[in-house]
Amino acid sequence: MSDWLPTASLEAMKARAELMSTVRAFFAARNVLEVDTPQLAHYGVSDPHIQCIPVPGYGYLQSSPEYHMKRLLAAGSGPIYQTCKAFRDGEAGGRHNPEFTMLEWYRPGFALKDLIDECLALFAELFPGATSQHYHFRALFHHVTGLDPLKAEDSALIACAEQHGAPSDLDKAAAVDYLMATQVETALPAEQLTVVNDFPGWAAALAQTHQDRDGAVVARRFEIYYRGLELANGYQELTDPQEQRRRFEQDNILRQQHGLNIMKADDYLLNAMDQGLPPCSGVAVGVERLLMAGQGSDRIGQVLTFPWDRA
């Protein structure tokens, strides 16, 4: 039996160490404070697309350090970052592992463009020579699929998704998500850092929203893709506690509709936001995704010492 062996090569392990060293030097040079927050806490996220792993009697393994880091921001921390383990139930496969490493940072006073620029500056150190290109979600989606994701009829978007292999029970938002993942992302140039911003308003999660030139509601949110991988997901962060409460409630309505468990709103986060979360932008980056892109790996197990099936 050889299942005791690590699945990552020594080269991949060294690449991880080098990447972490680069990240720490990058933020030290910019006076961004490294912080540490709990991986086990009372509350989990309500996002219907993310399922937390419960720990009976204690709460949940954290799917992201976001809530705790926002509490630090409200307490006056200034710019902060951390790399930590994150956990998500049901995420296992070629590109996912239930336990993974996340790099997350927040910049008070940064507009979304400022944070995109900083992401690209970090990625320039990790992927020397890679060029970048910016797109608006709506225009990019229309260019690839021929459909306007915000104005097209629901039936047209759902039919298009089904033509490309989607199940027949999707609503409009799910159909757009499916087409984005299976058609649009796969059409992006592999050797280009592709920045996509202004996601549909329904995909705002914890981002602010605004109206685009046609009056459609879009999220102040961006993602960056490289070599077929989503590397970064960033927001101009929501700071309104009442809107945050409303989104928690809306998330739970959606969770009920999809047969998912209800997640109690994080009172600690809401109390912190009541005191005042400074205007800021934040971004989460999957460390294993960075390693996969850098190593040319097509399976996450190639950059993990012991993935779930042999942990």
N, C-alpha and C positions, 0 to 999 in steps of 0.2 A: 504493500500500500504506500502510495506517495502523496496522499491527500494532506499530509502534514506540512508539505512544502509550501512556501509562498508562491503566489502566482505572478508577482512582479519580479522583474529581473533586477540584478544589482545596479545596472545602468539606470533603470527607472527609479530605484530608491535614491540614488545619488542625484537624479534630476529633481526629485521632490525636495531634497535638502537644499539644493541650489536655488530652486524657485522660492522657498520660504526665506532664504537669506536675501534674495533680491527684493522680495515684498517688504521685509522689515527695513532694509536700507532705503527703499523708495519712500516709505512713510516717515521714517526718521528724518530724512532730508527735508520733508515738508512740515515737520512739527505736528504730525498727526499722532495722537496718543494711542498706544496699544492698550486695550482693556480686556478684561476677562469677565464673562457673565455665566450664570448657571446653565447647565445642560439638562437639568431636571428641575421642573418648576410646577407651580399650582395650575397654570393655565396653558392651553395649547391654542393654535390659530384656528380661526373659524372658516378660512378660505375653503370652499367646497372642493377645490382641486388638490388640496393637501390634506393628508390624513396623518394625524399625530399617533405616536405609539404610547398607549397609556401604561402607567406604572401604578397598579392598584395600591392605594394608601398614600401615594405621594403626589400624583398628578400626571405629568406627561414629559417624555423626552422631547426636547425642543427641536422643532423643524427649522428654526432659524433663530439667531440672537436678536432679531429686530425689536421685539417688544422691550427687552431689557436695555438694549442700547438707546432706545428712545427715552427711556426713563433716565438714563445717564445724561442725555442731551438736555432734558428738562431740568435736571439738577445742576446744569452749568458746566458740563465736562468740556465743552468745545469740541473741535474735530476729533473723531475717534475711529479706530478700526480694530478688528480682531480676526484671527483665524481660529476656528473651533469645529468640533464635530457637530453634525446635525443629523437628525433621524426622521425618516418618513416611511410610514407603513405602506406596503404594497408596491414599493418602487424597487424592483429588482429586475435586472436584464442586462443587455449588452452595454447600455450607457448609464444604468442606475444601480445603486446599491442602497439598502435601507439605512446604512450608516455611511456618511461621506464627510468631506471637509469643506467648509465654507469660509470664504474671505468676504467680510462685509465691512463697509465703511460709510461714515456720515460726515457731511460737510456743511455746518451752519453757514448761512449766507451765500451758498452756491446756488445759482440757477442750474437748470438741467444741463444746459450747454457746457457750463463749467465742469460739471461732473463727467460728461461724455469726454471732454478734452483730457481730463485727468485719467480716465480709464484708458484712453488711447495712448497716453504717455507711458502708463505702466505696461501695456501690451507691446509697445514699441521696444521695451527692454526685454520682454519675454520672447517676442517674435520679430527679431531684427529684419528690417527690409520689407515687412508686410505693409502694403498700402491700405488706405481706408476709403470708404464711400458711404455717404449718408442718404437715407431714403425716408419718406413718409410712408407709414403703414398703408394708408389708403391708396396712394398712387402705385406702390409696389405690388400690392395685392391685385389691383386692377390690371396692371401690366402683365402679370403672370396668368391670371385666371380669366380676364376679360369681364370681371364683375366688380362693381363698386361694393365693398363690404358694408358700407354704411347706408347706402341708398337702394341697393338692389332688392327685389322682392325676396321675402324669406324663402318662398318655394323655389326660386331660382338658385339660391345659395345652397339649400339643402339638396336639391337635385344634382347640382354640380359635385357636391361632396359624395353623394351616393354613387355617382358615375366613376368616382375614383376610389371606391371600395369602402366608404363609410357605412356604418350601420344605419338602418332606416328610421331610428327613433331620435335623431338629433334635432335640436332646435336651431335657430339662426346662429346664436353665439357659438354653439358647439360646432356647427358646420364651418363657420369661419375659422375657428381654432384648428379644426381638422385640415382644412385646405391650406392654412398657413404652415402647419407642420409637415404635411405630405407633399405639397406642390410648390409653395413659395420658398420655403427654406431650402429645399433641395435644388432650386433653380439658382441660388446665390453662387457667385464665383467662389470656389473653394479657397483660393490663395489671397483673398481679400478680406480685411476686417470690415464687415458690413454692419453699419449702425442703422437701426430701424426705430423711429420714434413716432409719437402721436398715435398710440394704439387706440382701438375703439373704447368708448367710455365704459362699456360693460366689463372691460378688462382692466379697470383702473386699480383694483385691489386696494392698496393703501396710498395711491397716488392722487394728486390733485387732478381736476378736470378743467377743460375750457372748451370753447366753441371754435371750430375751424372756420375757414373762409365761407363755407356753405351753411354754417349754423349747426353742424353736427357736433355732438359732444364727443370729445376725444380726451384721452388720458395723457398727462405729462409723464410719460413713461418711455423708456428706451430699452432695447436689447441689442447685444452685439454678437455676431456670428462669425465663426472662422473655421475653415476646414470641415464644414458640415456639422458644427457643434454650436449650440447656444452657450456662450461663455458668461455673459453678464446680463443682469436684469435690474434696471435702475428707475427710481422715482423722484420727481419733485414731491416731497413728502406732504401728505395730508397733515394739517396742524389743527383743524377745527374739531374739538371734542364731540360736538353734537353730531356732526357729519360722521365721525368715527362710530358713534353709537348707532346711527342709522345703518351704517354698512355692516356692523356686527349683526344687527337684526335681519337685514336683507340676506346676509350669508346663511343664517340659520333657516330662513324660509327656503332657500335653495337646497340646503342640506336635507330638510324634511322632504322636499319634492323628489330628491334622488335617493331617499332611504338611508341617509347618513345620520350619525348621531349628532345631537345638538351640542354645540360648544359654548360654554359660559363665557360671556365677555370678560376680558381681562380688566378687573377693576383697578389694579395697580397702574396699568397703562392709561386708563381713562382719567384717573386722579392726577397723574403726571401731566396729561394734556390739558386738564382743567387749570393747572398751575401755569402752563405755558410751554409748549414745544417750540423752540425757535425755528424760524424759516430755514429749511435745509433740504438738501438732496442726499439720497443714499442709494447704494448699489450692493447687490450680492453677486458673488462670482464663485462658481464651482471650481475648487482647486484641482480635483481629478480631471475636470474638463480641460483646464489649462495644460495639465500634464499630457492628456491624450492628444491634444492639438500639437503640443511641442514634440511628442515622441512619435507622432503618426500612428497612434494606436486606435483600433476600432472597437475595443472592448475595455470596459472600465477595470476589469480584473487584471489587465496588463499593467496598471499603475497602482494597484492596491496590493499590499502584502498578503492580506487574508480576506477576500471578499466573503459575503454572507455564507455561501455554501461550504466554506471550510474555516469559518471563524471560530 
